[in-house]
Amino acid sequence: MLSGRLEPELGGRPEILDIVGVNYYADNQWILGGQTVFFGHPLYRPFHKILEEVHARYRRPVFVAETGTEGETRPGWLGMIASEVRAAMAVGVPVEGICLYPVLCYPGWTNERHCDCGLLSLPDEAGRRSIHRGMAAELGHQQSLFAKRRRPARRRFRVAPVRDAGLAAGRPQEGRALRNPAEIPAALHSSETI
């Protein structure tokens, strides 16, 4: 509808759709009215094929808007997603980025259980968050792999201000906009707890 292909009377137009976000989790494939199709199932489709299909359908750049998993499989999941993104890029899919979601562990949406899924843990009693070492290492590794294949940017995106200064105190404070990964607070690169 947004692009105007369906229900054009609602005002959708192709130029409104500039990029398509794709969410992807381990349980995102299923048989309608039936079971979930997990990795290893004969009907499982590799993520790069899904990205190719989305790009072919909308003819727009894509980005992975949400992806992640819980527990100690986090680094492996990120590695698999990044590998699939590179495979899609290798056949010409313009993938603009991957959003690691969530970056923070959090209490469950409906039951307050501890969702151990982020790069940074839930805050301790003092408001400090621990960095998941395996996830941090995998993130750095994937960033270096993507940096080797970086292509010139087609356009510049405005970077919105982020909240970065008050993590240790547990009170986010308005910070300046981060322009590149080298500007991430040094604590994230050199310490287990911030």
Phi, psi and omega per residue, in radians:
M1 nan -0.678 -3.108
L2 -1.042 -0.678 -3.121
S3 -1.449 -0.119 3.122
G4 1.542 0.000 3.135
R5 -1.242 -0.621 3.044
L6 -1.921 2.421 3.079
E7 0.912 0.933 -3.085
P8 -1.023 -0.393 3.125
E9 -1.133 -0.249 3.088
L10 -1.382 -0.126 3.045
G11 1.752 0.079 3.101
G12 -1.164 2.572 3.113
R13 -2.532 2.594 -3.121
P14 -0.963 -0.653 -3.073
E15 -1.218 -0.263 3.095
I16 -1.242 -0.577 -3.088
L17 -1.572 1.805 -3.107
D18 -1.786 -0.402 3.139
I19 -2.708 2.611 -3.110
V20 -2.046 2.173 3.073
G21 -1.553 2.363 3.140
V22 -2.118 2.119 3.030
N23 -1.585 2.454 3.139
Y24 -2.581 2.170 3.094
Y25 -2.301 2.933 -3.078
A26 -1.031 -0.483 -3.091
D27 -1.824 0.408 -3.098
N28 -1.425 -0.079 3.104
Q29 -1.978 2.337 3.137
W30 -2.710 2.887 3.061
I31 -1.623 2.196 -3.107
L32 -0.917 2.134 -3.113
G33 1.302 0.154 -3.068
G34 -2.345 -2.488 -3.000
Q35 -1.520 2.834 3.026
T36 -1.286 2.464 3.118
V37 -1.788 1.778 -3.123
F38 -1.613 2.893 3.066
F39 -0.890 2.356 -3.132
G40 1.718 -0.343 3.083
H41 -1.243 2.518 -3.130
P42 -1.013 -0.446 -3.129
L43 -1.649 0.001 -3.136
Y44 -1.097 2.361 3.105
R45 -1.917 2.263 3.102
P46 -1.048 2.537 -3.085
F47 -1.025 -0.634 -3.135
H48 -1.098 -0.537 3.091
K49 -1.211 -0.633 3.087
I50 -1.151 -0.740 3.095
L51 -1.086 -0.714 3.088
E52 -1.053 -0.765 -3.122
E53 -1.130 -0.747 3.128
V54 -1.095 -0.764 3.126
H55 -1.116 -0.746 3.129
A56 -1.120 -0.645 -3.100
R57 -1.232 -0.793 -3.038
Y58 -1.748 -0.237 -3.137
R59 0.937 0.758 3.130
R60 -2.389 2.754 3.011
P61 -1.061 2.689 3.122
V62 -2.136 2.809 2.934
F63 -2.497 2.648 3.104
V64 -1.462 1.849 -3.001
A65 -1.404 -0.536 3.093
E66 -2.589 2.377 2.962
T67 -2.873 2.634 3.114
G68 2.841 3.039 3.094
T69 -2.684 2.942 -3.095
E70 -1.715 2.752 3.016
G71 1.424 -2.771 -3.058
E72 -1.385 -0.006 3.079
T73 -1.481 -0.035 -3.105
R74 -0.921 -0.910 -3.114
P75 -1.068 -0.727 3.130
G76 -1.110 -0.683 3.112
W77 -1.104 -0.809 3.126
L78 -1.051 -0.742 3.111
G79 -1.064 -0.732 3.131
M80 -1.146 -0.795 -3.139
I81 -1.064 -0.803 -3.128
A82 -1.100 -0.691 3.102
S83 -1.111 -0.727 3.105
E84 -1.138 -0.674 3.099
V85 -1.109 -0.772 3.108
R86 -1.090 -0.643 3.098
A87 -1.121 -0.708 3.093
A88 -1.139 -0.746 3.135
M89 -1.105 -0.615 -3.117
A90 -1.111 -0.420 3.109
V91 -1.806 0.259 2.991
G92 1.739 0.098 3.105
V93 -1.334 2.135 3.117
P94 -1.385 1.650 3.119
V95 -1.689 2.089 -3.026
E96 -1.529 -0.269 3.120
G97 2.924 3.024 3.105
I98 -2.225 2.206 3.073
C99 -1.745 1.996 3.089
L100 -1.330 1.978 -3.078
Y101 -2.214 2.261 -0.168
P102 -1.547 2.757 3.104
V103 -1.426 -0.363 3.131
L104 -1.961 2.419 2.954
C105 -1.119 2.695 -3.036
Y106 -2.647 2.814 3.003
P107 -1.273 2.521 -3.102
G108 -0.964 2.603 -3.100
W109 -1.083 -0.717 -3.014
T110 -1.944 -0.303 -3.034
N111 -2.330 0.144 3.099
E112 1.054 0.219 3.085
R113 -1.164 2.755 3.120
H114 -1.358 2.017 3.089
C115 -1.663 1.755 -3.079
D116 -1.522 1.419 -2.968
C117 -2.346 -0.134 -3.006
G118 -1.746 3.090 2.997
L119 -1.270 -0.609 3.141
L120 -1.985 2.420 -3.094
S121 -1.291 3.050 2.936
L122 -1.096 2.645 3.124
P123 -1.199 2.543 3.045
D124 -1.427 -3.001 -3.093
E125 -1.038 -0.486 -3.134
A126 -1.591 0.025 3.123
G127 1.509 0.136 3.141
R128 -1.548 2.574 3.103
R129 -2.004 2.398 3.078
S130 -1.572 2.578 3.101
I131 -1.617 2.294 3.065
H132 -1.319 1.898 -3.027
R133 -1.031 -0.765 -3.129
G134 -1.099 -0.710 3.135
M135 -1.194 -0.728 3.123
A136 -1.085 -0.731 3.133
A137 -1.133 -0.761 3.142
E138 -1.155 -0.703 3.109
L139 -1.054 -0.802 3.098
G140 -1.079 -0.724 3.117
H141 -1.084 -0.807 -3.127
Q142 -1.158 -0.675 3.088
Q143 -1.047 -0.704 -3.140
S144 -1.182 -0.652 3.099
L145 -1.137 -0.725 3.116
F146 -1.220 -0.605 3.137
A147 -1.094 -0.574 3.133
K148 -1.176 -0.438 -3.099
R149 -1.923 0.192 -3.071
R150 -0.988 2.416 3.099
R151 -1.978 2.814 3.121
P152 -1.054 2.442 3.127
A153 -1.181 2.421 3.099
R154 -1.424 -0.496 -3.133
R155 -2.694 2.824 3.127
R156 -1.791 2.338 3.074
F157 -1.773 2.510 3.062
R158 -1.285 2.309 3.119
V159 -1.633 2.106 -3.134
A160 -1.335 2.663 3.076
P161 -1.035 2.537 3.106
V162 -2.050 2.805 3.061
R163 -1.729 1.943 -3.065
D164 -2.328 -0.313 -2.948
A165 -1.420 -0.431 -2.999
G166 -1.850 0.337 -3.100
L167 -1.036 -0.763 -3.090
A168 -1.136 -0.609 -3.124
A169 -1.489 -0.111 -3.113
G170 1.330 0.110 -3.136
R171 -2.116 1.731 3.117
P172 -1.012 2.410 3.079
Q173 -2.126 2.609 -3.137
E174 -1.110 2.223 3.125
G175 -2.014 3.077 3.090
R176 -1.430 2.845 -3.131
A177 -1.203 2.329 3.064
L178 -1.448 2.309 -3.079
R179 -1.690 -0.476 3.131
N180 -2.749 2.881 -3.074
P181 -1.038 -0.421 3.136
A182 -1.153 -0.327 -3.130
E183 -1.559 -0.029 3.099
I184 -1.044 2.413 -3.098
P185 -0.838 2.406 -3.078
A186 -0.960 -0.505 3.140
A187 -1.036 -0.564 3.141
L188 -1.237 -0.439 -3.131
H189 -1.584 -0.417 -2.934
S190 -2.153 -0.036 -3.029
S191 -2.380 2.687 3.072
E192 -1.435 -0.478 -3.076
T193 -2.204 2.375 3.076
I194 -2.142 nan nan
